[in-house]
Amino acid sequence: MSEKRLPNSLFGSWEVGLTIFMLILYAVGTYINPRFFGSSDALLAILRESSRFGIIAVGMSFVIVNRDLDLSVGSTVGLSAIVFSMIFAPTHFDLGPGTAIAICVVLGVAIGLINGVLVTWLQVPAFIATLAMLFIGRGLVLGLTGGKNIGYSVKAQDFAIFGLGEDNGLGFNNQIIVFAIVAILGALVLGKTRWGYETYATGGNALAAEYAGIRTNKVRIRAFVISSICATLAGILNVLQDKAVTSQYGQGVELIAIAAVIVGGASIFGGRGRVLGSCLGAILVVIIDKVLREGVPITRTIDIDGVEMKINAMAQLPPGAVPAFIGLILLLAVLIEPVVLRRNLIGRTWARLRGRPLPPKPDLGGVAIIGVQTRGPRVTPRSFEPGFFGRLALRRNTAAVMLAALLWLVGLWLRPDFWASIDNTFNLMLAFTEVAILAIGVTFVIANGDIDLSVGSVLALSGATAAFMMKNLGADPVVAVTVAFAAGTLAGMINGMLVVRFGLPAFVATLGMFYMARGIGAWLVAGRQLSGFPDGFNLTGRKLIELLRYWDIAPTSGLVFDIAAALSVQTLIMVVIAVIAGVVIAFTPIGLMLLAVGGNRRAAEYAGINTSRTRFWSLVFSAMCASLAGIIYIAYFRSFNPSAGQLRELDAIAAVIIGGGSIFGGYASIIGSIAGAVVIALIRALLSLQIIPGDGPAFVMPQHWVNVLLGLILIMAVLADIWFRQNRILSSVKDRLRGRRQVAEVPDG
Amino acid sequence: MDDDPGLKEIVPEARPAEGELLIDMRDICKSFGPVRALHNVNLRLAPGEILGIVGDNSAGKSTLMKILSGAYHRDSGEVLIEGQPTNFRSPHDSRERGIEMIYQDFALCGNMDVGQNIFLGRWPRRGPFLDRKRMYAESRAVLDRLKVDVNSVYQKVESLSGGRQQSVAIARAISFGPKLVILDEPTANLSVMATNRLLETMAELKRQNVAQIIISHRLTDIFEVGDKVMVLKRGENVGEFAVAETNEHEVLEAIVSGTPANA
């Protein structure tokens, strides 16, 4: 008897379901707006748009099946488009398209290699490494173009390769052919070759794969390189089509690509996913994106001088709001696995509907069940006779304090005339305050071994809410602040629910919130800049002296006056929060609870600590701090700008890591995080410092390059934490130099 | 969390009446879907006794212990503790009744120090704040009573060797004043030296009238300190021996070719 293949499981038919869903969605789109969706041109246009996202999704499939994540693809698209354009454009280097493409491919491979090496050999968590790479790439794009567009449509006419971006004789775009080729190649490699099987094995159980002789590091690096090359290809196709480039290229692409792969049936927990599903997912997400951006024709009745008039209008989402929905789709798609599949939701609901006895919930793996599973020994005896400096270094937050002092002295050395002045100190304090408030919240989350990528967006959400309440609804400042704070807190609760109830990794949940919160913020203010709030509200962002004057109790001179003139209200608020949070972490059981959860969640759970509650409230507290920072932001700037808080998540995470937190959890202190925030503020100030050399003109570093450096600093901080603090690389090198037996092993992941 | 946990007395106040069993598991059955993990398994343990459970992989050793500690729910059968029927819903319930489990990887937080780990989750408080002085003093006291050599209660657990980490885990379990300690593969990650120290610690616990169950592949260890050996095979009892009256060969034979009939 020959062995039969097993019938396809739910995920075997996942692609069929996707296709059906897509057809329904398309029909709805046609019904709503026949002009746009009804024609075959429209279908081809959607396929053309999907091609580039589909190509990226093919590469991303490899990374996600490996249980990694590549957030840098958007920047890679932008960077390759810019580099191609700069090399090709007559206004810049004016070389041939072949050279340009070759250089782009080299660049793409390099980005993939850097991602891969960071994630594997250097053990940086994938989301942190590629997030930093995302911001570095965006900074480079802005830095290289200076924000200007590059166009070369005239020169492009002489080169046949630009035909790849055009329609062919059969009436459809050549990019669709490229997409088809990449998809087939990808499907073959992932489904039918050893490379693919190695990828599934690595994602399913990296340790088992390693024991089976698969070099998992190589497999993971390979996936990152494939992903980067696909993104590069998409970037090049983009400029072949447009024959011009702006600094906006590739923005938000990573969100669509990840959403596409997850919607296409891949698991964020690795080991599952197919190229075909990813491609269909890409088309689906692009259709959704189009539907969302498409206006719905509506008839609005307005009343002019007693005459009712009907006018035709288009109801449309503001562009900034679209990511909110894509982020939501990403989260919903990610939730399918833990909620629908693992808890057998469909079977149980079906049984309940028919009144049959419910099939049992599958064993969800309570803490003690996991507990008895065999784990490799993790015994890493280390010598324990530190000297004076060793003891100082063992206090993990000392380095940040020393670094802060050092950086301040560097500033003083560079600009002795200006650095120590009251003005500069005041500005430094302001910059520091925002980072510090965010960092205090993130400290709790990181101590738990989680991460909060959404703080910058929650800042924007709460700022937008407060601005919207006061300007558009004319609300009282107190009400506005309360609602804004509640909105931010709610975002944190959603983060917490996703992580605790549904078991999503914190970086996925907060990545979804990263896009959602900012999108909703942009939606509220409809992309506009709102300003002109009540005076009493703005005082939250002023100096202390102005608040005292407002209450008519301001001193006119003396020490109190000086202090009140140099301190701002927000700094005071920050200090109060910092003191409370610091006492809680250092002197109450709550602090130890956080560290225990971060150190060994299973042990903590078994010891009776409610780890879910601890993690939930940490995420909520982090969001609360972020919303407070958002309220202070609009009070200080007297207006809300939709880009509020951008990159702030990087600053906050870097501050905590510099301050002695570990990205793997279990270590964090408020004093350290505050010192880390000082370091970040000082670095920002130093980088934007106008340097006046003895001869020649003054020099200021452009803001775009500052962002590149901040991304680098985050990576350096994480690397330094992993390699110097946790693996004691210095002492093991010292041991080796002294010819001693090397005992410190690298613990896995 | 208990407001004032403190340390319970290590030695139970009174020995139960002669012949009374500490643990009496009767006819335990447990299936996972179509897989029959345990079938009519019996386990009896007197106070202060050391029982070794041996058997091949998938014999049901861990499942039986998880049912005893409340991590799994049995399908049928009875669990009596000191003569009283119980129905644990989670490991926390079994802790209340004096059952402690020491996991193979010790379930400690490497980033915290010895004292903090011994009091994990029930750190003593004074008002809202931690009472560090008491925490470290009482941790020291437990370690001393256990006669283990852990130099400092301020040392981070990840800087300790495997054997000392295990001592901390045992100290932690003992600080609850348990009647039974279950050790899951206690010698799997230990060096020969550390294994010997562990066996001494177990003998010390026995002197303090704490019953112990060892799940182990290493018969030598069980023969060193154990009172009884119980053999499981494919989820069924296939033999029970008093250590004094048997030898390794007999036990091995039961593991390999035992049947429920001659149990």
Interface residues (C-beta under 8 A of the other chain):
Chain A: D363 G366 V367 A368 I369 G371 V372 T374 R375 P377 R378 V379 T380 P381 R382 F384 F587 T588 P589 L592 M593 L595 A596 G598 G599 N600 R602 A603 A604 Y606 A607 G608 I609 S662 G666 Y667
Chain B: M1 F32 S62 M65 K66 S69 G70 A71 Y72 S90 P91 H92 R95 M101 Y103 Q104 D105 F106 A107 L108 C109 G110 N111 M112 Q116 L120 G121 R122 W123 R125 P128 F129 L130 Q155 E158 S159 L160 S161 G162 Q165 D184 E185 A188 N189
